[in-house]
Amino acid sequence: MPAKVDATTQEHLDIEEIKDNLVILKSGSVAVVLQTTAVNFDLLSEIEQDAIIAAFSMLLNSLTFPVQVVVRSKRLDITKYIEKVQRIENRLQDPLLKHQAEAYRRFVQEIIKTNDVLDKTFYVTISTGGGMESELSSGPFDFLSKLLGTHTKRVRVNVDAAIKMSQTQLMPRVDHVIGEFNRIGVKARQLTTQELVELYFDIYNPSSIHGQRIRTNVDDYKTALVNPAIFEE
């Protein structure tokens, strides 16, 4: 007879539920996570840079609610990319093209010996809550509270009721932020439920191999024992 499981890892997370493309926290607040594109600021002319700065200032000044801006840098393993280049190189018949492919492969191999290849992703979270302090202290990316030992106070959360009540407050905020980002040439989109599950799985499992995706659903993470369910892209 299997041993009784009194608690799961979910007890140690600040997330109560991920549902309907929303993150419901144990504090009772609900959050939307937007993923945004980036702007290569250094490649812009001085006039374009000034325009971007002015537009971003207008974005910040237009906010009447707090947001979290998160930049994730993740080291990439490009071994498979090198192997792909090697296969293409071996198939080439033209000596000049073969030489160029070999030179490119060696160049990349030398670069990664001394430099990490990083994949940067950008997120903006918008949440409900009573005020600036309460929202920032219970944001879905707030891991500082865990390090300091000040966990978010848990309340009894009615997930469906929280989602329903959050719609009128969150959706206008989301539309406003997306519209303001469009003004500065940055596209933003709301992450889906599955994308949120994959994101938080990756955050809480930083040693997972890059390039693998979860092929499961949210309900699988509510069981006492979770078996690996990932596949390579």
TAQUI-V586072 format. One line per field, one symbol per residue. ss: DSSP state (@ for helix, = for strand, . for the rest). burial: I if it has 24 or more other ideal C-beta (glycine too) atoms within 12 Angstrom, else O. A space follows every 50 residues. Layout:
BEGIN
ss = ???
burial = ???
END
This chain:
BEGIN
ss = ........@@@@..=====..====....=======....@@@..@@@@@ @@@@@@@@@@@@....=========...@@@@@@@@@@@@@...@@@@@@ @@@@@@@@@@@@@@...==========....@@@@@.......@@@@@.. ........@@@@@@@@@@@@@@@@@@@@@@@@@....===..@@@@@@@@ @@@@.......===...@@@@@.......===.
burial = OOOOOOOOOOOOIIIIIIIIIIIIIIIIIIIIIIIIOOOOOOOOOOOOOO OIOOOIOOIOOOOOIIIIIIOOOOOOOOOOOIOOIOOOIOOOOOOOOOOO IOOOIOOOOOOOOOOOOOOOIIIIIIIIIOOOOOIIIIIIIIOOOOOOOO OIOOOOIOIOOIIOOIOOIIOOIIOIIIOIIOOIOIOIOIIOIOIIIIII IIIOOOOOOIOOOIOOOIOOIOOOOOOOOOOOO
END
